[in-house]
Amino acid sequence: MSSFFSFIKKIPLWLWVIFALAILFLINQISAWTTNRSLFNLALDQIRTDQTQIVRDRDEWINTCEQEIQDLQRKIETNKKQQVTLRAENDKLKGRIKDLENALPNIVVPSDPDALVDSLRKHGIGSAHRRKR
């Protein structure tokens, strides 16, 4: 043991200072490495959280778009049904107009005003002047 102490006493002071600085440097490097690793893990967790939020927002946007597509498809179907109904009514009215146009030449209007008033009274229309009820 005394030989060990004598060996230590033979080491110059500047070598002890270098040895102490080397140990402090290694401790600093290890501390920096653990801090960097910790910060890296924090950043990675934040990225994962952001990515999860982005995926959630994307899924919500996709659901909203799908809902809008379904609403638009329902509106298209409703418009098609209305269009069919309007076409049927249009055809019905065209047929009615055609019937009236065909019946128009068959209508005989008397040229005598008294005969016209009598004809109107026969059909229940009444007199040319409005009656007070």
DSSP file (Angstrom, degrees, kcal/mol; ACC not computed):
  #  RESIDUE AA STRUCTURE BP1 BP2  ACC     N-H-->O    O-->H-N    N-H-->O    O-->H-N    TCO  KAPPA ALPHA  PHI   PSI    X-CA   Y-CA   Z-CA
    1    1 A M     >        0   0    0      0, 0.0     4,-2.1     0, 0.0     5,-0.2   0.000 360.0 360.0 360.0 -37.3    0.0    0.0    0.0
    2    2 A S  H  >  +     0   0    0      1,-0.2     4,-2.4     2,-0.2     5,-0.2   0.848 360.0  56.0 -66.0 -30.5    2.9    2.3    0.8
    3    3 A S  H  > S+     0   0    0      2,-0.2     4,-1.9     1,-0.2    -1,-0.2   0.864 105.3  52.3 -67.4 -33.6    4.2    1.7   -2.7
    4    4 A F  H  > S+     0   0    0      2,-0.2     4,-2.1     1,-0.2    -2,-0.2   0.926 111.5  45.8 -65.9 -44.4    0.8    2.8   -4.1
    5    5 A F  H  X S+     0   0    0     -4,-2.1     4,-2.2     1,-0.2    -2,-0.2   0.868 111.6  51.5 -66.9 -36.2    1.0    6.1   -2.1
    6    6 A S  H  X S+     0   0    0     -4,-2.4     4,-1.0     2,-0.2    -1,-0.2   0.875 109.5  50.8 -68.2 -34.1    4.6    6.6   -3.1
    7    7 A F  H  X S+     0   0    0     -4,-1.9     4,-0.6     2,-0.2     3,-0.3   0.907 110.3  49.3 -66.5 -41.8    3.6    6.1   -6.8
    8    8 A I  H >< S+     0   0    0     -4,-2.1     3,-0.8     1,-0.2    -2,-0.2   0.871 108.0  54.0 -65.7 -37.3    0.8    8.7   -6.3
    9    9 A K  H 3< S+     0   0    0     -4,-2.2    -1,-0.2     1,-0.2    -2,-0.2   0.772 102.6  58.3 -68.8 -24.4    3.2   11.2   -4.8
   10   10 A K  H 3< S+     0   0    0     -4,-1.0    -1,-0.2    -3,-0.3    -2,-0.2   0.693  83.4  97.4 -78.6 -17.9    5.5   10.9   -7.7
   11   11 A I  S << S-     0   0    0     -3,-0.8     5,-0.0    -4,-0.6    -3,-0.0  -0.567  81.1-119.5 -74.4 130.0    2.7   12.0  -10.2
   12   12 A P     >  -     0   0    0      0, 0.0     4,-1.3     0, 0.0     3,-0.4  -0.235  16.6-116.0 -69.2 160.2    3.1   15.7  -10.9
   13   13 A L  H  > S+     0   0    0      1,-0.2     4,-2.2     2,-0.2     5,-0.2   0.871 112.5  58.6 -65.0 -40.4    0.3   18.2  -10.1
   14   14 A W  H  > S+     0   0    0      1,-0.2     4,-2.1     2,-0.2    -1,-0.2   0.831 103.6  53.6 -62.6 -31.0   -0.4   19.2  -13.7
   15   15 A L  H  > S+     0   0    0     -3,-0.4     4,-2.5     2,-0.2    -1,-0.2   0.872 107.6  51.1 -69.7 -36.7   -1.1   15.5  -14.5
   16   16 A W  H  X S+     0   0    0     -4,-1.3     4,-2.5     2,-0.2    -2,-0.2   0.897 109.7  50.2 -64.6 -39.3   -3.7   15.5  -11.6
   17   17 A V  H  X S+     0   0    0     -4,-2.2     4,-2.6     2,-0.2    -2,-0.2   0.919 111.6  47.5 -64.9 -43.6   -5.3   18.6  -13.1
   18   18 A I  H  X S+     0   0    0     -4,-2.1     4,-2.5     2,-0.2    -2,-0.2   0.908 112.2  50.4 -63.4 -41.4   -5.5   17.0  -16.5
   19   19 A F  H  X S+     0   0    0     -4,-2.5     4,-2.1     2,-0.2    -2,-0.2   0.914 112.1  46.8 -63.1 -43.1   -6.9   13.8  -15.0
   20   20 A A  H  X S+     0   0    0     -4,-2.5     4,-2.5     2,-0.2    -2,-0.2   0.900 112.8  49.6 -65.6 -41.3   -9.6   15.8  -13.1
   21   21 A L  H  X S+     0   0    0     -4,-2.6     4,-2.6     2,-0.2    -2,-0.2   0.889 109.5  52.1 -64.7 -38.3  -10.4   17.9  -16.2
   22   22 A A  H  X S+     0   0    0     -4,-2.5     4,-2.4     2,-0.2    -2,-0.2   0.913 110.6  47.5 -63.6 -42.2  -10.8   14.7  -18.2
   23   23 A I  H  X S+     0   0    0     -4,-2.1     4,-2.4     2,-0.2    -2,-0.2   0.923 113.1  48.0 -65.3 -43.4  -13.2   13.2  -15.6
   24   24 A L  H  X S+     0   0    0     -4,-2.5     4,-2.5     1,-0.2    -2,-0.2   0.896 111.0  52.0 -62.9 -39.1  -15.2   16.4  -15.5
   25   25 A F  H  X S+     0   0    0     -4,-2.6     4,-2.5     2,-0.2    -2,-0.2   0.921 110.2  48.0 -62.7 -44.3  -15.3   16.5  -19.4
   26   26 A L  H  X S+     0   0    0     -4,-2.4     4,-2.6     2,-0.2    -2,-0.2   0.901 111.5  49.9 -63.5 -41.1  -16.6   12.9  -19.4
   27   27 A I  H  X S+     0   0    0     -4,-2.4     4,-2.4     1,-0.2    -1,-0.2   0.914 111.4  49.6 -62.8 -41.3  -19.2   13.7  -16.9
   28   28 A N  H  X S+     0   0    0     -4,-2.5     4,-2.7     2,-0.2    -2,-0.2   0.912 110.8  49.5 -63.1 -43.0  -20.3   16.7  -18.9
   29   29 A Q  H  X S+     0   0    0     -4,-2.5     4,-2.6     2,-0.2    -2,-0.2   0.915 111.8  47.8 -63.1 -43.8  -20.4   14.6  -22.1
   30   30 A I  H  X S+     0   0    0     -4,-2.6     4,-2.4     2,-0.2    -1,-0.2   0.914 113.0  48.8 -63.9 -42.1  -22.6   11.9  -20.4
   31   31 A S  H  X S+     0   0    0     -4,-2.4     4,-2.4     2,-0.2    -2,-0.2   0.918 112.3  48.2 -63.2 -44.0  -24.9   14.6  -19.0
   32   32 A A  H  X S+     0   0    0     -4,-2.7     4,-2.9     2,-0.2     5,-0.2   0.899 110.7  51.8 -63.5 -40.6  -25.2   16.3  -22.4
   33   33 A W  H  X S+     0   0    0     -4,-2.6     4,-2.4     2,-0.2    -2,-0.2   0.924 111.8  45.5 -63.1 -44.4  -25.9   12.9  -24.0
   34   34 A T  H  X S+     0   0    0     -4,-2.4     4,-2.3     2,-0.2    -2,-0.2   0.886 114.0  49.5 -67.2 -37.6  -28.7   12.1  -21.5
   35   35 A T  H  X S+     0   0    0     -4,-2.4     4,-2.8     2,-0.2    -2,-0.2   0.932 112.1  47.8 -65.3 -44.9  -30.1   15.6  -21.9
   36   36 A N  H  X S+     0   0    0     -4,-2.9     4,-2.8     1,-0.2    -2,-0.2   0.906 112.0  50.0 -61.4 -41.4  -30.1   15.4  -25.7
   37   37 A R  H  X S+     0   0    0     -4,-2.4     4,-2.4    -5,-0.2    -1,-0.2   0.910 111.3  49.0 -63.6 -41.5  -31.7   12.0  -25.5
   38   38 A S  H  X S+     0   0    0     -4,-2.3     4,-2.2     2,-0.2    -2,-0.2   0.926 113.1  46.2 -63.5 -45.8  -34.4   13.3  -23.2
   39   39 A L  H  X S+     0   0    0     -4,-2.8     4,-2.6     2,-0.2    -2,-0.2   0.884 111.2  52.9 -64.7 -38.4  -35.0   16.3  -25.5
   40   40 A F  H  X S+     0   0    0     -4,-2.8     4,-2.7     2,-0.2    -2,-0.2   0.919 109.4  48.7 -61.8 -43.5  -35.1   14.0  -28.5
   41   41 A N  H  X S+     0   0    0     -4,-2.4     4,-2.5     2,-0.2    -2,-0.2   0.889 110.9  50.7 -64.5 -38.9  -37.7   11.8  -26.8
   42   42 A L  H  X S+     0   0    0     -4,-2.2     4,-2.2     2,-0.2    -2,-0.2   0.933 112.5  46.2 -62.3 -45.1  -39.8   14.9  -25.9
   43   43 A A  H  X S+     0   0    0     -4,-2.6     4,-2.5     2,-0.2    -2,-0.2   0.903 112.2  51.1 -63.8 -41.0  -39.7   16.1  -29.5
   44   44 A L  H  X S+     0   0    0     -4,-2.7     4,-2.5     2,-0.2    -1,-0.2   0.910 109.9  49.3 -63.6 -42.4  -40.5   12.6  -30.8
   45   45 A D  H  X S+     0   0    0     -4,-2.5     4,-2.5     2,-0.2    -1,-0.2   0.898 111.1  50.2 -62.4 -40.1  -43.5   12.4  -28.4
   46   46 A Q  H  X S+     0   0    0     -4,-2.2     4,-2.9     2,-0.2    -2,-0.2   0.908 110.2  49.7 -65.1 -41.4  -44.7   15.8  -29.7
   47   47 A I  H  X S+     0   0    0     -4,-2.5     4,-2.9     2,-0.2    -2,-0.2   0.915 111.2  49.5 -63.0 -42.4  -44.3   14.7  -33.3
   48   48 A R  H  X S+     0   0    0     -4,-2.5     4,-2.6     2,-0.2    -2,-0.2   0.913 112.0  48.3 -63.2 -41.7  -46.4   11.6  -32.5
   49   49 A T  H  X S+     0   0    0     -4,-2.5     4,-2.4     2,-0.2    -2,-0.2   0.933 113.3  47.2 -63.5 -45.5  -49.0   13.7  -30.8
   50   50 A D  H  X S+     0   0    0     -4,-2.9     4,-2.6     1,-0.2    -2,-0.2   0.907 112.2  50.2 -61.5 -41.9  -49.1   16.1  -33.7
   51   51 A Q  H  X S+     0   0    0     -4,-2.9     4,-2.6     2,-0.2    -1,-0.2   0.905 109.9  50.2 -64.4 -41.3  -49.3   13.2  -36.2
   52   52 A T  H  X S+     0   0    0     -4,-2.6     4,-2.5     2,-0.2    -1,-0.2   0.911 111.7  48.4 -62.6 -41.9  -52.2   11.6  -34.2
   53   53 A Q  H  X S+     0   0    0     -4,-2.4     4,-2.9     2,-0.2    -2,-0.2   0.896 110.9  50.9 -65.2 -40.0  -54.0   15.0  -34.2
   54   54 A I  H  X S+     0   0    0     -4,-2.6     4,-2.7     2,-0.2    -2,-0.2   0.921 111.1  47.8 -63.2 -43.5  -53.4   15.3  -38.0
   55   55 A V  H  X S+     0   0    0     -4,-2.6     4,-2.6     2,-0.2    -2,-0.2   0.912 112.7  49.3 -63.7 -42.0  -54.8   11.8  -38.6
   56   56 A R  H  X S+     0   0    0     -4,-2.5     4,-2.4     2,-0.2    -2,-0.2   0.927 112.7  47.0 -62.4 -45.2  -57.8   12.6  -36.4
   57   57 A D  H  X S+     0   0    0     -4,-2.9     4,-2.5     2,-0.2    -2,-0.2   0.899 112.2  50.7 -63.2 -40.7  -58.4   15.8  -38.3
   58   58 A R  H  X S+     0   0    0     -4,-2.7     4,-2.6     2,-0.2    -2,-0.2   0.927 110.8  48.2 -63.1 -44.9  -58.0   14.1  -41.6
   59   59 A D  H  X S+     0   0    0     -4,-2.6     4,-2.4     1,-0.2    -2,-0.2   0.894 112.2  49.5 -62.8 -39.7  -60.5   11.4  -40.6
   60   60 A E  H  X S+     0   0    0     -4,-2.4     4,-2.3     2,-0.2    -1,-0.2   0.911 111.5  48.8 -64.8 -41.7  -63.0   14.0  -39.4
   61   61 A W  H  X S+     0   0    0     -4,-2.5     4,-2.5     2,-0.2    -2,-0.2   0.898 110.8  50.6 -64.5 -40.5  -62.6   15.9  -42.7
   62   62 A I  H  X S+     0   0    0     -4,-2.6     4,-2.7     2,-0.2    -2,-0.2   0.917 110.6  49.3 -63.6 -43.1  -63.1   12.7  -44.7
   63   63 A N  H  X S+     0   0    0     -4,-2.4     4,-2.3     2,-0.2    -2,-0.2   0.902 111.2  49.9 -62.6 -40.4  -66.3   11.9  -42.7
   64   64 A T  H  X S+     0   0    0     -4,-2.3     4,-2.4     2,-0.2    -2,-0.2   0.917 111.7  48.1 -63.5 -43.2  -67.5   15.4  -43.3
   65   65 A C  H  X S+     0   0    0     -4,-2.5     4,-2.5     2,-0.2    -2,-0.2   0.908 110.9  50.5 -64.3 -42.0  -66.8   15.1  -47.0
   66   66 A E  H  X S+     0   0    0     -4,-2.7     4,-2.3     2,-0.2    -1,-0.2   0.895 110.4  50.3 -63.1 -39.2  -68.6   11.7  -47.1
   67   67 A Q  H  X S+     0   0    0     -4,-2.3     4,-2.5     2,-0.2    -2,-0.2   0.913 110.7  49.0 -64.3 -42.6  -71.6   13.2  -45.4
   68   68 A E  H  X S+     0   0    0     -4,-2.4     4,-2.7     2,-0.2    -2,-0.2   0.893 109.9  52.1 -63.6 -39.3  -71.7   16.1  -47.8
   69   69 A I  H  X S+     0   0    0     -4,-2.5     4,-2.4     2,-0.2    -2,-0.2   0.923 110.4  47.9 -62.7 -43.8  -71.5   13.7  -50.7
   70   70 A Q  H  X S+     0   0    0     -4,-2.3     4,-2.3     2,-0.2    -2,-0.2   0.905 111.9  49.9 -64.0 -41.0  -74.4   11.7  -49.3
   71   71 A D  H  X S+     0   0    0     -4,-2.5     4,-2.4     1,-0.2    -2,-0.2   0.920 111.6  48.4 -62.6 -43.3  -76.4   14.9  -48.8
   72   72 A L  H  X S+     0   0    0     -4,-2.7     4,-2.4     2,-0.2    -2,-0.2   0.883 110.0  51.9 -65.4 -37.7  -75.7   16.0  -52.4
   73   73 A Q  H  X S+     0   0    0     -4,-2.4     4,-2.4     2,-0.2    -1,-0.2   0.906 109.9  49.3 -64.6 -40.4  -76.7   12.5  -53.7
   74   74 A R  H  X S+     0   0    0     -4,-2.3     4,-2.6     2,-0.2    -2,-0.2   0.911 111.3  49.6 -63.5 -41.1  -80.0   12.8  -51.8
   75   75 A K  H  X S+     0   0    0     -4,-2.4     4,-2.8     2,-0.2    -2,-0.2   0.896 109.9  51.2 -64.2 -39.2  -80.5   16.3  -53.3
   76   76 A I  H  X S+     0   0    0     -4,-2.4     4,-2.5     2,-0.2    -2,-0.2   0.928 111.0  48.0 -62.8 -44.5  -79.8   14.9  -56.8
   77   77 A E  H  X S+     0   0    0     -4,-2.4     4,-2.3     2,-0.2    -2,-0.2   0.913 112.7  48.8 -62.4 -42.2  -82.3   12.1  -56.2
   78   78 A T  H  X S+     0   0    0     -4,-2.6     4,-2.6     1,-0.2    -2,-0.2   0.918 111.6  49.4 -63.2 -43.1  -84.9   14.6  -55.0
   79   79 A N  H  X S+     0   0    0     -4,-2.8     4,-2.5     2,-0.2    -2,-0.2   0.884 109.7  51.6 -63.8 -38.5  -84.3   16.9  -57.9
   80   80 A K  H  X S+     0   0    0     -4,-2.5     4,-2.4     2,-0.2    -1,-0.2   0.919 110.7  48.2 -64.4 -42.1  -84.6   14.0  -60.4
   81   81 A K  H  X S+     0   0    0     -4,-2.3     4,-2.4     2,-0.2    -2,-0.2   0.921 113.2  47.6 -63.1 -43.1  -88.0   13.0  -58.8
   82   82 A Q  H  X S+     0   0    0     -4,-2.6     4,-2.9     1,-0.2    -2,-0.2   0.882 110.5  52.7 -64.0 -37.7  -89.1   16.6  -59.0
   83   83 A Q  H  X S+     0   0    0     -4,-2.5     4,-2.5     2,-0.2    -2,-0.2   0.913 109.6  47.9 -64.8 -42.3  -88.0   16.8  -62.6
   84   84 A V  H  X S+     0   0    0     -4,-2.4     4,-2.4     2,-0.2    -2,-0.2   0.922 113.2  48.5 -63.5 -43.4  -90.0   13.7  -63.4
   85   85 A T  H  X S+     0   0    0     -4,-2.4     4,-2.5     1,-0.2    -2,-0.2   0.920 112.4  48.2 -62.6 -44.0  -93.0   15.1  -61.7
   86   86 A L  H  X S+     0   0    0     -4,-2.9     4,-2.7     2,-0.2    -1,-0.2   0.881 110.6  51.2 -65.6 -38.0  -92.7   18.4  -63.5
   87   87 A R  H  X S+     0   0    0     -4,-2.5     4,-2.9     2,-0.2    -1,-0.2   0.917 110.5  48.8 -64.4 -41.9  -92.3   16.7  -66.8
   88   88 A A  H  X S+     0   0    0     -4,-2.4     4,-2.3     2,-0.2    -2,-0.2   0.925 114.1  45.7 -63.6 -43.2  -95.4   14.7  -66.2
   89   89 A E  H  X S+     0   0    0     -4,-2.5     4,-2.6     2,-0.2    -2,-0.2   0.889 112.4  51.7 -65.8 -38.5  -97.3   17.8  -65.3
   90   90 A N  H  X S+     0   0    0     -4,-2.7     4,-2.5     2,-0.2    -2,-0.2   0.923 110.8  47.4 -62.7 -45.2  -95.9   19.7  -68.3
   91   91 A D  H  X S+     0   0    0     -4,-2.9     4,-2.4     2,-0.2    -2,-0.2   0.900 111.7  51.2 -62.8 -40.1  -97.0   16.9  -70.6
   92   92 A K  H  X S+     0   0    0     -4,-2.3     4,-2.2     1,-0.2    -2,-0.2   0.923 112.0  46.3 -62.3 -44.7 -100.4   16.9  -69.0
   93   93 A L  H  X S+     0   0    0     -4,-2.6     4,-2.6     2,-0.2    -2,-0.2   0.870 110.5  52.8 -67.3 -36.4 -100.7   20.7  -69.5
   94   94 A K  H  X S+     0   0    0     -4,-2.5     4,-2.5     2,-0.2    -1,-0.2   0.911 109.9  49.1 -63.5 -41.0  -99.5   20.4  -73.1
   95   95 A G  H  X S+     0   0    0     -4,-2.4     4,-2.4     2,-0.2    -2,-0.2   0.906 111.0  49.6 -63.7 -40.7 -102.2   17.8  -73.7
   96   96 A R  H  X S+     0   0    0     -4,-2.2     4,-2.4     2,-0.2    -2,-0.2   0.904 111.2  49.4 -64.5 -41.3 -104.8   20.1  -72.1
   97   97 A I  H  X S+     0   0    0     -4,-2.6     4,-2.7     2,-0.2    -2,-0.2   0.908 110.8  50.2 -63.4 -41.3 -103.7   23.0  -74.2
   98   98 A K  H  X S+     0   0    0     -4,-2.5     4,-2.3     2,-0.2    -2,-0.2   0.908 110.1  50.1 -64.2 -41.1 -103.9   20.8  -77.3
   99   99 A D  H  X S+     0   0    0     -4,-2.4     4,-2.1     2,-0.2    -2,-0.2   0.918 112.5  47.2 -62.4 -42.5 -107.4   19.7  -76.4
  100  100 A L  H  X S+     0   0    0     -4,-2.4     4,-1.5     2,-0.2    -2,-0.2   0.883 111.0  51.2 -67.1 -37.5 -108.4   23.3  -75.9
  101  101 A E  H  < S+     0   0    0     -4,-2.7    -1,-0.2     1,-0.2    -2,-0.2   0.885 111.8  47.6 -65.8 -36.8 -106.8   24.3  -79.2
  102  102 A N  H  < S+     0   0    0     -4,-2.3     4,-0.4     1,-0.2    -2,-0.2   0.852 113.7  47.7 -70.0 -33.8 -108.7   21.5  -80.9
  103  103 A A  H >X S+     0   0    0     -4,-2.1     3,-0.7     1,-0.2     4,-0.6   0.713  94.1  79.6 -79.3 -19.7 -112.0   22.6  -79.2
  104  104 A L  G >< S+     0   0    0     -4,-1.5     3,-1.2     1,-0.3    -1,-0.2   0.888  90.5  49.0 -58.7 -45.1 -111.5   26.3  -80.1
  105  105 A P  G 34 S+     0   0    0      0, 0.0    -1,-0.3     0, 0.0    -2,-0.1   0.777 106.5  59.1 -67.8 -21.2 -112.7   26.0  -83.7
  106  106 A N  G <4 S+     0   0    0     -3,-0.7     2,-0.4    -4,-0.4    -2,-0.2   0.601  81.5 101.7 -82.4 -10.2 -115.8   24.1  -82.5
  107  107 A I    <<  -     0   0    0     -3,-1.2     2,-0.6    -4,-0.6    -3,-0.0  -0.620  59.8-157.3 -78.6 127.2 -116.9   27.0  -80.3
  108  108 A V        -     0   0    0     -2,-0.4    -2,-0.1     2,-0.0    -1,-0.0  -0.922   5.0-166.0-108.3 121.0 -119.7   29.0  -81.9
  109  109 A V        -     0   0    0     -2,-0.6     2,-0.1     2,-0.0     7,-0.1  -0.921  20.2-130.7-106.8 119.9 -120.1   32.5  -80.6
  110  110 A P        -     0   0    0      0, 0.0     6,-0.1     0, 0.0     9,-0.0  -0.408   3.4-144.1 -68.9 145.2 -123.4   34.2  -81.6
  111  111 A S  S    S+     0   0    0     -2,-0.1     3,-0.1     4,-0.0    -2,-0.0   0.661  79.6  88.6 -82.6 -16.2 -123.0   37.6  -83.1
  112  112 A D  S  > S-     0   0    0      1,-0.2     4,-1.8     2,-0.0     3,-0.2  -0.744  70.7-149.7 -84.2 121.7 -126.2   38.8  -81.5
  113  113 A P  H  > S+     0   0    0      0, 0.0     4,-2.2     0, 0.0     5,-0.2   0.857  96.3  53.5 -61.2 -35.9 -125.5   40.2  -77.9
  114  114 A D  H  > S+     0   0    0      1,-0.2     4,-2.2     2,-0.2     5,-0.2   0.899 108.5  49.1 -66.8 -38.7 -128.9   39.1  -76.6
  115  115 A A  H  > S+     0   0    0      2,-0.2     4,-2.2     1,-0.2    -1,-0.2   0.863 109.6  53.3 -66.6 -35.1 -128.4   35.5  -77.7
  116  116 A L  H  X S+     0   0    0     -4,-1.8     4,-2.2     2,-0.2    -2,-0.2   0.913 109.0  47.9 -65.4 -43.1 -124.9   35.6  -76.1
  117  117 A V  H  X S+     0   0    0     -4,-2.2     4,-2.1     2,-0.2    -2,-0.2   0.906 112.0  50.0 -64.7 -41.6 -126.4   36.7  -72.8
  118  118 A D  H  X S+     0   0    0     -4,-2.2     4,-1.9     1,-0.2    -2,-0.2   0.899 110.2  50.6 -63.0 -40.3 -129.1   34.0  -73.0
  119  119 A S  H  X S+     0   0    0     -4,-2.2     4,-1.5     1,-0.2    -2,-0.2   0.901 110.0  49.8 -64.3 -41.2 -126.4   31.4  -73.7
  120  120 A L  H  <>S+     0   0    0     -4,-2.2     5,-2.4     1,-0.2     6,-0.6   0.887 109.7  51.1 -65.4 -38.1 -124.4   32.5  -70.7
  121  121 A R  H ><5S+     0   0    0     -4,-2.1     3,-1.1     1,-0.2    -1,-0.2   0.860 105.9  55.8 -67.2 -34.6 -127.4   32.3  -68.5
  122  122 A K  H 3<5S+     0   0    0     -4,-1.9    -1,-0.2     1,-0.3    -2,-0.2   0.866 106.9  49.9 -64.3 -35.5 -128.2   28.8  -69.7
  123  123 A H  T 3<5S-     0   0    0     -4,-1.5    -1,-0.3    -5,-0.1    -2,-0.2   0.461 120.4-110.1 -84.8   0.2 -124.7   27.7  -68.6
  124  124 A G  T < 5S+     0   0    0     -3,-1.1    -3,-0.2    -4,-0.3    -2,-0.1   0.650  83.2 122.4  85.8  16.6 -125.1   29.3  -65.2
  125  125 A I      < -     0   0    0     -5,-2.4    -4,-0.2     1,-0.2     2,-0.2   0.829  60.4-145.7 -82.1 -30.8 -122.7   32.1  -65.6
  126  126 A G        -     0   0    0     -6,-0.6    -1,-0.2    -9,-0.1    -3,-0.1  -0.575  36.8 -27.0 100.7-164.2 -125.3   34.8  -64.9
  127  127 A S        -     0   0    0      2,-0.3     4,-0.1    -2,-0.2    -9,-0.0  -0.313  58.7-109.1 -85.1 171.0 -125.6   38.3  -66.3
  128  128 A A  S    S+     0   0    0      2,-0.1     2,-0.3    -2,-0.1    -1,-0.1   0.801 105.1  65.9 -69.4 -28.6 -122.9   40.4  -67.7
  129  129 A H  S    S-     0   0    0      1,-0.1    -2,-0.3     0, 0.0     2,-0.2  -0.726  96.0-109.0 -93.1 145.8 -123.2   42.7  -64.6
  130  130 A R        -     0   0    0     -2,-0.3     2,-0.3    -4,-0.1    -2,-0.1  -0.498  28.6-135.6 -74.5 137.9 -122.3   41.4  -61.2
  131  131 A R        -     0   0    0     -2,-0.2     2,-0.5    -4,-0.1    -1,-0.1  -0.681  15.2-122.3 -90.0 148.6 -125.1   40.8  -58.8
  132  132 A K              0   0    0     -2,-0.3    -1,-0.0     1,-0.1     0, 0.0  -0.784 360.0 360.0 -88.3 132.0 -124.9   41.8  -55.2
  133  133 A R              0   0    0     -2,-0.5    -1,-0.1     0, 0.0    -2,-0.0   0.418 360.0 360.0-105.0 360.0 -125.4   38.9  -52.9
